[in-house]
Amino acid sequence: MKLSPLALLGVLVAAAPAAFASSSAELTVKGTIKPGACTPSLGTGNVDFGTIAANTLNPDAHTALPVKNLNLSVACDANTRFALFSKDNQEGSATSPSDGSLRSEGRAHGLGWSTGEEPKKIGHYLVEIDPAQTTVDGSTGYASASTDGGETWGSAGSASYISPSELLGFSPESGHNEGPAPVKDLISVLNIKAHLAPSNELDLSADLTLNGSAVIELQYL
């Protein structure tokens, strides 16, 4: 995690009787001073799609489930540059999104595996920031994304996703490429878009449990 600014202090401790050759032991003391601590919140953090009838699944293509919403907020002690990303606790279990692009695959989170002798990927979900319901410090918020760890940024436009493969930051300015602005309060809505694998690829002889799990993290810039 990159934190700024960084306070670094080196202290040298030496003990040597005058009549003997000197010897020393080095002590390094490190610390971090943050411009303002930020606290993210996801409301309940739980998304439940309930019971899904197996005969409603498309046999040859992904089945999109109804979009679910979660309230997202980030509250900082002071104006702070930060970005959001996710860690998929079911890494490796996501099916490939229908468009097949590498960027879409990097944004997909897994829904876990089926049980049985040959476990199958159940599907995937995307975590989308709703641009129409995003504000920073009371003004309309615009997202910018970085796929290289924050080295370069570009406007996320209308496709703003929290994912393991990119950083997502915010600014009150639209169409910017300078990266996130210092923000004190972010308020938005997450659209959870889940897609189930084609039924021909699943063993539907027993119940399948959707078991998606991810952590949304905040990185100081």
VMD Tcl script that draws the C-alpha trace (Angstrom):
set ca {
  {0.00 0.00 0.00}
  {1.37 3.39 -0.94}
  {0.89 5.90 1.83}
  {1.92 9.55 1.73}
  {3.75 11.33 3.18}
  {6.27 8.95 4.70}
  {8.32 9.96 7.74}
  {11.58 8.08 8.04}
  {14.04 8.37 10.89}
  {17.35 6.56 11.28}
  {18.99 6.49 14.71}
  {22.46 5.19 15.37}
  {23.19 3.84 18.82}
  {26.87 3.31 19.68}
  {28.59 2.11 22.83}
  {32.38 1.85 23.01}
  {34.82 2.26 25.89}
  {37.56 4.71 24.92}
  {40.27 2.09 25.34}
  {38.71 -0.39 22.90}
  {37.85 -0.43 19.20}
  {34.41 1.02 18.50}
  {31.41 -1.19 17.77}
  {27.87 -0.21 16.89}
  {24.34 -1.47 16.51}
  {21.90 0.23 14.16}
  {18.33 1.01 15.16}
  {15.88 2.08 12.46}
  {12.59 3.69 13.45}
  {9.91 4.09 10.78}
  {6.50 5.70 10.81}
  {3.74 6.95 8.57}
  {1.93 10.27 8.78}
  {-1.39 10.30 6.93}
  {-3.03 13.52 5.77}
  {-6.36 12.09 6.87}
  {-7.62 8.64 7.73}
  {-10.53 7.36 5.62}
  {-13.24 4.88 6.55}
  {-15.15 2.99 3.82}
  {-18.63 1.59 4.50}
  {-20.88 -0.77 2.51}
  {-24.05 -0.69 4.57}
  {-25.00 -4.31 5.28}
  {-22.47 -5.58 2.74}
  {-24.76 -8.51 1.94}
  {-26.36 -9.33 -1.41}
  {-28.89 -12.19 -1.56}
  {-30.41 -13.33 -4.83}
  {-32.76 -15.73 -3.05}
  {-33.95 -18.94 -4.70}
  {-33.34 -19.25 -8.44}
  {-35.25 -21.89 -10.40}
  {-32.87 -24.07 -12.43}
  {-35.27 -24.12 -15.40}
  {-34.91 -20.33 -15.77}
  {-31.21 -20.58 -16.67}
  {-30.13 -20.21 -20.27}
  {-28.62 -23.52 -21.44}
  {-26.10 -21.97 -23.83}
  {-25.29 -18.51 -22.48}
  {-24.91 -16.67 -19.21}
  {-28.08 -15.78 -17.33}
  {-28.11 -12.24 -15.93}
  {-29.70 -11.96 -12.50}
  {-31.58 -8.84 -11.36}
  {-29.20 -6.05 -10.39}
  {-28.78 -5.59 -6.64}
  {-27.62 -2.40 -4.94}
  {-25.43 -1.50 -2.00}
  {-24.78 1.94 -0.55}
  {-21.12 2.92 -0.57}
  {-19.56 5.73 1.41}
  {-16.02 6.82 2.24}
  {-15.54 9.36 5.03}
  {-12.11 10.97 5.54}
  {-10.85 13.18 8.36}
  {-9.50 15.64 5.78}
  {-9.24 15.98 2.00}
  {-7.36 12.88 0.90}
  {-6.35 11.34 -2.42}
  {-7.38 7.70 -2.49}
  {-8.54 4.96 -4.81}
  {-10.64 1.84 -4.40}
  {-9.95 -1.71 -5.54}
  {-11.14 -5.18 -4.60}
  {-9.72 -8.55 -3.59}
  {-11.69 -11.58 -4.72}
  {-11.91 -14.20 -1.97}
  {-13.11 -16.67 -4.61}
  {-10.26 -15.94 -7.00}
  {-10.15 -18.32 -9.96}
  {-13.83 -19.24 -9.83}
  {-15.18 -16.48 -12.12}
  {-16.57 -17.45 -15.48}
  {-15.57 -15.26 -18.43}
  {-17.94 -12.35 -19.15}
  {-19.87 -12.59 -22.39}
  {-17.84 -9.93 -24.23}
  {-14.67 -11.98 -23.66}
  {-12.41 -8.93 -23.25}
  {-9.38 -9.11 -20.97}
  {-10.50 -5.98 -19.12}
  {-13.93 -7.49 -18.41}
  {-12.30 -10.71 -17.19}
  {-10.10 -8.69 -14.84}
  {-13.18 -7.01 -13.40}
  {-15.13 -10.23 -12.77}
  {-15.42 -11.74 -9.29}
  {-16.19 -15.42 -8.78}
  {-19.36 -16.96 -7.36}
  {-17.57 -20.05 -6.11}
  {-17.56 -23.64 -7.28}
  {-20.16 -26.36 -7.42}
  {-19.62 -29.42 -5.24}
  {-19.09 -32.92 -6.56}
  {-16.36 -34.91 -8.26}
  {-15.90 -32.28 -10.97}
  {-16.44 -28.80 -9.46}
  {-17.73 -26.24 -11.95}
  {-17.56 -22.44 -11.94}
  {-21.03 -21.16 -11.03}
  {-20.68 -17.70 -12.59}
  {-19.34 -14.23 -11.93}
  {-20.39 -10.78 -10.77}
  {-19.28 -7.23 -11.43}
  {-19.16 -4.38 -8.91}
  {-20.17 -1.22 -10.75}
  {-20.14 2.30 -9.37}
  {-23.38 4.04 -10.39}
  {-22.17 7.32 -11.97}
  {-25.61 8.91 -11.68}
  {-25.57 8.46 -7.89}
  {-21.97 9.42 -7.09}
  {-21.04 12.60 -5.23}
  {-17.77 13.90 -3.81}
  {-18.08 16.52 -1.08}
  {-21.63 17.26 -2.18}
  {-20.85 17.74 -5.90}
  {-21.22 15.31 -8.80}
  {-18.37 12.82 -8.70}
  {-16.50 11.51 -11.73}
  {-14.43 8.34 -11.68}
  {-10.96 7.84 -13.12}
  {-9.25 4.48 -13.48}
  {-5.69 3.20 -13.51}
  {-4.61 -0.25 -14.68}
  {-0.91 0.25 -13.87}
  {-1.00 0.78 -10.12}
  {-1.60 4.52 -10.26}
  {1.18 5.48 -12.69}
  {-1.29 6.75 -15.29}
  {-5.00 7.57 -15.12}
  {-7.86 7.94 -17.55}
  {-11.52 8.88 -17.28}
  {-13.62 5.84 -16.42}
  {-16.62 7.31 -18.22}
  {-19.90 5.48 -17.74}
  {-18.19 2.12 -17.09}
  {-16.80 2.46 -13.57}
  {-15.98 -0.79 -11.80}
  {-14.30 -1.71 -8.54}
  {-12.13 -4.70 -9.35}
  {-8.88 -6.52 -8.55}
  {-7.31 -5.35 -11.82}
  {-7.57 -1.56 -11.53}
  {-7.67 1.37 -9.15}
  {-10.73 3.63 -9.16}
  {-10.52 7.19 -7.85}
  {-12.82 10.22 -7.90}
  {-12.87 13.91 -8.69}
  {-15.44 16.72 -9.03}
  {-14.02 17.39 -12.53}
  {-15.25 15.44 -15.57}
  {-13.06 14.11 -18.37}
  {-9.83 14.48 -16.42}
  {-6.67 12.39 -16.75}
  {-4.76 13.66 -13.72}
  {-6.08 11.00 -11.38}
  {-8.17 11.33 -8.22}
  {-8.58 14.66 -6.48}
  {-8.33 15.07 -2.70}
  {-11.75 14.10 -1.37}
  {-13.25 14.22 2.11}
  {-16.59 12.46 1.57}
  {-17.60 10.05 -1.19}
  {-21.16 8.78 -1.49}
  {-22.28 6.35 -4.18}
  {-24.31 3.26 -4.99}
  {-22.84 -0.05 -6.12}
  {-24.66 -2.07 -8.76}
  {-23.96 -5.77 -8.23}
  {-24.38 -7.49 -11.60}
  {-24.32 -11.28 -11.31}
  {-24.30 -13.73 -14.21}
  {-24.75 -17.50 -13.92}
  {-22.93 -19.95 -16.15}
  {-24.91 -21.72 -18.92}
  {-26.97 -24.52 -17.41}
  {-25.34 -27.00 -19.83}
  {-22.07 -26.38 -17.96}
  {-23.54 -26.96 -14.49}
  {-24.65 -30.04 -12.58}
  {-28.17 -29.09 -11.56}
  {-29.05 -32.42 -9.97}
  {-28.54 -30.83 -6.53}
  {-28.70 -27.35 -5.03}
  {-25.98 -24.89 -6.05}
  {-25.03 -22.19 -3.55}
  {-23.78 -18.84 -4.78}
  {-20.76 -18.09 -2.63}
  {-19.28 -14.83 -3.82}
  {-17.02 -12.99 -1.41}
  {-14.78 -9.96 -1.95}
  {-13.11 -7.23 0.08}
  {-13.18 -3.61 -1.09}
  {-9.99 -1.85 -0.07}
  {-8.87 1.75 -0.02}
  {-5.40 2.79 -1.17}
  {-3.95 6.17 -0.25}
  {-2.22 7.94 -3.12}
}
mol new
graphics top color blue
foreach p $ca { graphics top sphere $p radius 0.5 }
foreach p [lrange $ca 0 end-1] q [lrange $ca 1 end] { graphics top cylinder $p $q radius 0.2 }
display resetview
